[in-house]
Amino acid sequence: MTLFFSGETVGNYADAKKCDTGAFAAFFRAMLDRGAFIAPSQYEALFVSSAHTDADIDRTVLAVGESLAAVSQRS
């Protein structure tokens, strides 16, 4: 999976290039601040593995919600 910051559906590379990379960078930093390391580029994939526990996933979901809120409040 991956995450793009756009007001439109991202269906191909041209769409992806139009996305807000600054917002992704802020999201990446916010996730790091919450102890969740994700790929530093929106063009890289995110993976869930069998090594992740339910607690890991719960912490990540919480970090994503908090990080998205932080990004939405940036100026």
N, C-alpha and C positions, 0 to 999 in steps of 0.2 A: 504494500500500500504506500501511498505518498499523500502529501498534503500541499495544496496550492491555495494561495490567497488571491481570489479573483471573484468578481461579481457575476461571472459567466461560467458556464460549463467548460471544463478543460477536456478536450477530446483528442488533441494531437499536440505535436511539438510546437507548432506555431501559436496555439492557444496558450501553452505553458510559458512561452517566452514573454507573453504579455502580463503575466502575473506579477504581483507585488513582492519582489525578492527582499525588499526592506522589511516588510511585515514578516516574511519567513525568518529572516535573520533575528528579528526581535523575538519571535516565537522560539527559535533555537536557544537563544540566550536565556529566555524565561524558563525553558525546560531544564537547562543546565543548572540554573539557580535553585531548581526544585529537585535536583539530584537525578534527573532523567537524561541520559545521553542518547541523542538521536543523530542521524546523519546530518552533517552541517549544510547540505545543499538540498533544495527542494527537488532536484533532479535525481536524487538517490532514493532507493526504496527503504521502507521500514519493514521489519520482520518481527513476528511473534514466533517463539520457539517453544518446544516442550521443556526447555530449561527454565522458562518463566513460570513462577508460581502464581496462584490466584492472588496472593498478597502483592506480588510484583505488578500484576496487571491492575489491581485496584489502585496502587500508588501512582501508576502511570496515568490512569484515567483521571484521577484527581489532579495530577500535574498538568495534564492537557487542558482541563477545564480552567484551572487557575491561569495558565499561560495564555490561553485564548482571551480570557478576560483582560489580562494585562496588555496584550497586543491591541485589543479594541479600544483601550484607554490612552494609547500613546498619541502624542501630538504630531 
